Amino acid sequence: MNFLRGVMGGPSAGPQPSGADTIQKLCDRVASSTLLDDRRDAVRALKSLSKKYRLEVGIQAMEHLIHVLQTDRSDSEIIGYALDTLYNVISNDLEEEEQDDSEEENSAKQVDDLGSQFTEIFIKQQENVTLLLTLVEEFDFHVRWPGVKLLTSLLKQQGPQVQQIILVSPMGVSRLMDLLADSREVIRNDGVLLLQQLTKSNAAIQKIVAFENAFERLLDIITEEGNSDGGIVVEDCLLLLQNLLKNNNSNQNFFKEGSYIQRMKPWFEVGDDNCGWSAQKVTNLHLMLQLVRVLVSPTNPPGATSSCQKAMFHCGLLQQLCTILMATGVPADILTETINTVSEVIRGCQTNQDYFASVNAPSNPPRPAIVVLLMSMVNERQPFVLRCAVLYCFQCFLYKNQKGQGEIVSTLLPSTIDATGNSVSAGQLLCGGLFSTDSLSNWCAAVALAHALQENATLKEQLLRVQLATSIGNPPVSLLQQCTNILSQGDKIDRRGSKVQTRVGLLMLLCTWLSNCSIAVTHFLHNPANVPFLTGQIAENLGEEEQLVQGLCALLLGISIYYNDNSLENYRKEKLKQLIEKRIGRENFIEKLGFISKHELYSRAAQKPQPSFSSPDHMMFDHEFTKLVKELEGVISKAIYKSSEEDKKEEEVKKTLEQHDNIVTHYKKVIREQDQELEELKQRISTLTSQNEQLQATVTQQVSQIQQHKDQYNLLKVQLGKDSQHHNSHGDTLQMNGIQTEEVSKLKEELEEWKNKHELLQGQLKEKDSVIEKLNSSQLEMGATEQSLQTSRFGGLEHSNELQKELEMLRSQIQLQSAEISKLQMENQKLQNTAADPMLGDSGATGATSSELEARLEQEIKELKSQVKALSEEKESLKQQLDSSTSTVAILQDKNSRLEREVAESKKEQDDLLVLLADQDQKIAAQKMKLKDFGVAVEDEDDTESGDQGDEDEDGDEEEQDENA
C-alpha cells in the first residue's frame, strides 16, 4: 500500500516518476506479487491510468491483465478491474467523447487504428475470446457487465474475426442470448447492443440468434418499454430486429410463421391527439415502419413477400397504417415513411390493392385516399420527399393491378367524367399535373400515367379516346396530340424547374404508350409534325444536358418503326428507315439511342423501384422505364439495319407464331375443358358407386328381414304341432275343452292381426305396381336415348359394337326381370285369394318385399345405363363401369333367384299348414259333439265357426256307437 501511495502522487522528496515508469512498476507488481490484495490494488491503479495513458497501459499491461483473467477468476473484484482496464484500452468511445470539435480528422483515424490494433492483439489468441465468453456467463454484476462491454468493443473493432471465433466456440451464441433474460436492465440493454454488433452481416449467427427465441424476447422488451412511446431501449431492440431480418429469408419466414407480424400491430396505434411527438417516439416509429418494409421489400423473394403482405392484411396491420396515413398532426417524416411502407405492403398484392382503393380520407364529402395523395403529389408546395413517396405509392398501387389501371384510366374517358365538377378524379389531377407550369409536377404526372398503361394494350387504345379542351372556342384535341404539342413547344413555355425534366417525362410517357400498341403508333404518325420534330431533335448537336432528350427521341422514333403496322403509306417502316439514313445516319442514330443507358441517372434508377433522388434536378428516370429501355434498345438497333425483305420474313414469322400460339391456346382450352369433364365424370362415378353400395346394403337388410319372417313361421309351426299333440294325448274331456277354446280365441286374434297386415301390404303392393309402370316407361325412353347416342357417335366401330352388345344384354336382363316381376305379382294375387289362412300375411310380406327388390333392381339398371351414356367418350372408364355394372347385375340376379326359391318354399309350407289347420278344425268339431253328448252347452257361434254341422253330427253318432260297443 505504501508503494501505491508513492505511485499515486503521495509526498516525496525525490523527483516524480513518469507515467510509463509508473505503469511498468504496476505491471511488475501484478506479475510478481503473491498477495491477492496487492495484485488487486495494482490492477485498480492500472484502470485509473488506462484512460490517460491508453497506449502505455495497452502495450505493457495487456498480457498481465489477460493472465489475471485466467488465474484469479475466484476474485470477482480483480476480474472486474481487469475487464474495465481492457475496455478502456480497446474502446474508442471514450476518446471520441473527449475530443474537441477543433481536432483534425487524422486524430480520429489514429484513435480508430489504436483500438483496432489492440483488438487484433487480444484476439490473436482465440482462447482469450473464449475466456471472455466464460466470464460473461458469471452472474456477478462486477464481472458480467464489464465483460459485455469489452466483448461489444471487440466486435466494433474487428467484427468479422470475433464473429467467427464466437461462431466456432461451443454454445458461444447461446451464452450471449442469456443476457436478454437478465433481470438487471443495464446488463440486458448492453446485451442488446452486443447482439447488434454480433449479428451485423453474418447470416449464420443471425439464424442462430433467431432460433434462440430472440424474436419473442425482443418483442416482449418492446412491449414492456411502451412500444413507440418507449425510450432508447426500444430503438436498440428495433435495430437488432432489423439486423436479424434484413436480407435473411430464413429469419423472415420464421418471423412470419411464428405469428410475430400480428404483434407489430399495437406499435402503430396512435391516438386522435398527435401533437407534440417526442424525438424518441419519432425515431422509434420510423424504425418500426422500416422493419415492416424489411418484411415486404421488393428485393425479397416474391413468395415470401406475398405471404407477409397477406398476413399484414389479415391481422389488421395494413388498416392501421392507412389510419396513420389519413390522420392529422402526424410529423412529415413519419407520414412520408408511412406512405412508403403502405406502398410496399400493397405492391403486387391484389387483395391489399383493392383494400387501399376503398380507403377514404376523413373529409366532407369523403374522398378516396388515392385522390388525396395525388393532390399532394402535384402540389409544388409540398416537400420533395413527400411527393416522391406519393409517386411510389401510386406506382405500387398499379403494379400488376389491371383492375386499378382500368379504374384510373376510366376517370379520363368521356363517359365517366363528372359533368358537375363537384368532385376531382384521379385522372383530372394527373392531367392537371401533366400540363402545369411546374416541371416536377409534369414529370411525376407523366410517370404516374405511364404506370397506368404499363403492360396493358387495351388501356393504351382506350386512352386514345381522351379529348382535352385547351381553350374556349377551340376544338378539343386528343391527349396524345396535346403531349406532342407541349413536347415541341418545350422551350417556349415558362416553367419552374428544369425544362429538360418536363420533356423527359413526356417522352417516357409517349414511349410507354406507343410500345407494343400499333394503333397508338398509327395515331402518333398521323400527325405530320411529329416525325420531323423527332428527326430534327436527333440530328442536332446539342449540349450534354440535351443529349438525354436526343436519346429518348431516338427511342420514340425507333418504337414507331418497330411497332409500325404499315397502315400509313407515307410512314411505312421502309420509308422511316430511309428518312433516318438520309437525315441522321444509322450509326449516329444508334449512338444517340445509347445515350440513355450510359447516363448516370439511368443506372441509379435501375437499381430499385423506389424513386429516391437527392434533389429534384436528379429526377429523370423511372425504374420501370429502365426495364423498357433495356428490352427495346437491342431490337430497335436490329430493326434499323434490317432490309424490307427481312422485315417481310419477320412479319411472316410473326404471323406464323401468332397462328401457332392461337392453335396452342385453342388446344389448351380444349384440354382444360376435357379435364373439367373428366373431373365431373369421376364425381358421378363416385356418386354411383356410393348409391350401389347403399342398394346392396338395402338388399342385405331385406334378406335378413325375410330370414326373420321364416324363423317366425317355423316357430309358429312348431307351436301348432305341440298343441295338436297335447289335444290327442289328453284324457280329461272337460279340461281339453277349456284349453281348446282358449287356443281358438288366440287363433282368432292372430287371424285379425294377419288380415290387417295383409291389407297394409296390399296398399304397398299397389304403390310398387305404379313404380314398376313408371320404370317400364323410363326404360323405353332410355332405349330411344341409347339409339340416338349410338347414331351420334362416329369412329371407333369396334368400340360401338361392344357398347351395343352390352346394351342388348342389359335390355334382355331388364326384360327377364320384368317377366319375373309379373310372375311374382300373379303369385301374390293368388296368395291374396287364400287370405283366410293366418300365415297368408307372411307370404304377402315376402311378395311385397320381392316386388320392392325388383323395383330397386330396375332402378339400379337404369342408373347404370345412364352411366354408360355419360361415359361413352372415355373408353377405359366406360369399360370399367360396364364391368362393374355386369357384376352388380349378376349378384342381384343370384339374390333374386334365391328369393324366388324362398318364396316357393314358403308357398309349399303354407299348403302344409292349411292341411294341418283343416285337420285341427275336424278335431275341434269332434270334441264339440262329445261335449254335447255329455250335456255341456255349446254356443251357436262356436257351431258356426266349426264348419259343416251335419258332417259333425254324423261323425258324433259314429263315435257314440263305437263307445257303446
C-alpha positions, 0 to 999 in steps of 0.5 A: 500500500505504501508503494501505491501511495508513492505511485499515486502522487503521495509526498516525496522528496525525490523527483516524480516518476513518469507515467510509463515508469509508473505503469511498468512498476504496476505491471511488475507488481501484478506479475510478481506479487503473491498477495491477492490484495496487492495484485488487486490494488495494482490492477485498480491503479492500472484502470485509473491510468488506462484512460490517460495513458491508453497506449502505455497501459495497452502495450505493457499491461495487456498480457498481465491483465489477460493472465489475471483473467485466467488465474484469479477468476475466484476474485470477482473484484480483480476480474472486474478491474481487469475487464474495465482496464481492457475496455478502456484500452480497446474502446474508442468511445471514450476518446471520441467523447473527449475530443474537441470539435477543433481536432483534425480528422487524422486524430480520429483515424489514429484513435480508430487504428489504436483500438483496432490494433489492440483488438487484433492483439487480444484476439490473436489468441482465440482462447482469450475470446473464449475466456471472455465468453466464460466470464460473461456467463458469471452472474456477478454484476462486477464481472458480467457487465464489464465483460459485455462491454469489452466483448461489444468493443471487440466486435466494433473493432474487428467484427468479422474475426470475433464473429467467427471465433464466437461462431466456432466456440461451443454454445458461444451464441447461446451464452450471449442470448442469456443476457436478454433474460437478465433481470438487471436492465443495464446488463440486458440493454448492453446485451442488446447492443452486443447482439447488434454488433454480433449479428451485423452481416453474418447470416449464420449467427443471425439464424442462430440468434433467431432460433434462440427465441430472440424474436419473442424476447425482443418483442416482449422488451418492446412491449414492456418499454411502451412500444413507440412511446418507449425510450432508447431501449426500444430503438436498440431492440428495433435495430437488432430486429432489423439486423436479424431480418434484413436480407435473411429469408430464413429469419423472415419466414420464421418471423412470419410463421411464428405469428410475430407480424400480428404483434407489430400491430399495437406499435402503430396505434396512435391516438386522435391527439398527435401533437407534440411527438417526442424525438424518441417516439419519432425515431422509434416509429420510423424504425418500426415502419422500416422493419415492416418494409424489411418484411415486404421489400421488393428485393425479397423473394416474391413468395415470401413477400406475398405471404407477409403482405397477406398476413399484414392484411389479415391481422389488421396491420395494413388498416392501421397504417392507412389510419396513420396515413389519413390522420392529422398532426402526424410529423412529415417524416413519419407520414412520408415513411408511412406512405412508403411502407403502405406502398410496399405492403400493397405492391403486387398484392391484389387483395391489399390493392383493392383494400387501399382503393376503398380507403377514404380520407376523413373529409366532407364529402369523403374522398378516396385516399388515392385522390388525396395523395395525388393532390399532394403529389402535384402540389409544388408546395409540398416537400420533395420527399413527400411527393416522391413517396406519393409517386411510389405509392401510386406506382405500387398501387398499379403494379400488376393491378389491371383492375386499378389501371382500368379504374384510373384510366376510366376517370379520363374517358368521356363517359365517366367524367363528372359533368358537375365538377363537384368532385376531382378524379384521379385522372383530372389531377394527373392531367392537371399535373401533366400540363402545369407550369411546374416541371416536377409536377409534369414529370411525376404526372407523366410517370404516374400515367405511364404506370397506368398503361404499363403492360396493358394494350387495351388501356393504351387504345382506350386512352386514345379516346381522351379529348382535352379542351385547351381553350374556349372556342377551340376544338378539343384535341386528343391527349396524345396530340396535346403531349406532342404539342407541349413536347415541341413547344418545350422551350417556349413555355415558362416553367419552374424547374428544369425544362429538360425534366418536363420533356423527359417525362413526356417522352417516357410517357409517349414511349410507354404508350406507343410500345407494343400498341400499333394503333397508338403508333398509327395515331402518333404518325398521323400527325405530320409534325411529329416525325420531323420534330423527332428527326430534327431533335436527333440530328442536332448537336446539342449540349450534354444536358440535351443529349438525354432528350436526343436519346429518348427521341431516338427511342420514340422514333425507333418504337414507331418503326418497330411497332409500325403496322404499315397502315400509313403509306407515307410512314411505312417502316421502309420509308422511316428507315430511309428518312433516318439514313438520309437525315441522321445516319444509322450509326449516329442514330444508334449512338444517340439511342445509347445515350440513355443507358450510359447516363448516370441517372439511368443506372441509379434508377435501375437499381430499385423501384423506389424513386429516391433522388437527392434533389429534384434536378436528379429526377429523370428516370423511372425504374420501370422505364429502365426495364423498357429501355433495356428490352427495346434498345437491342431490337430497335438497333436490329430493326434499323439495319434490317432490309424490307425483305427481312422485315417481310420474313419477320412479319411472316414469322410473326404471323406464323407464331401468332397462328401457332400460339392461337392453335396452342391456346385453342388446344389448351382450352380444349384440354382444360375443358376435357379435364373439367369433364373428366373431373365431373365424370369421376364425381358421378362415378363416385356418386354411383358407386356410393348409391350401389353400395347403399342398394346392396346394403338395402338388399342385405337388410331385406334378406335378413328381414325375410330370414326373420319372417321364416324363423317366425313361421317355423316357430309358429309351426312348431307351436301348432304341432305341440298343441295338436299333440297335447289335444290327442294325448289328453284324457280329461274331456272337460279340461281339453275343452277349456284349453281348446277354446282358449287356443281358438280365441288366440287363433282368432286374434292372430287371424285379425292381426294377419288380415290387417297386415295383409291389407297394409301390404296390399296398399304397398303392393299397389304403390310398387305396381305404379313404380314398376309402370313408371320404370317400364316407361323410363326404360323405353325412353332410355332405349330411344336415348341409347339409339340416338347416342349410338347414331351420334357417335362416329369412329371407333366401330369396334368400340360401338359394337361392344357398347351395343352388345352390352346394351342388348344384354342389359335390355334382355336382363331388364326384360327377364326381370320384368317377366319375373316381376309379373310372375311374382305379382300373379303369385301374390294375387293368388296368395291374396285369394287364400287370405283366410289362412293366418300365415297368408300375411307372411307370404304377402310380406315376402311378395311385397318385399320381392316386388320392392327388390325388383323395383330397386333392381330396375332402378339400379339398371337404369342408373347404370345405363345412364352411366354408360351414356355419360361415359361413352367418350372415355373408353377405359372408364366406360369399360370399367363401369360396364364391368362393374355394372355386369357384376352388380347385375349378376349378384342381384340376379343370384339374390333374386333367384334365391328369393324366388326359391324362398318364396316357393318354399314358403308357398309349399309350407303354407299348403302344409299348414292349411292341411294341418289347420283343416285337420285341427278344425275336424278335431275341434268339431269332434270334441264339440259333439262329445261335449254335447253328448255329455250335456255341456252347452255349446254356443251357436257361434262356436257351431258356426265357426266349426264348419259343416254341422251335419258332417259333425253330427254324423261323425258324433253318432259314429263315435257314440256307437263305437263307445257303446260297443 
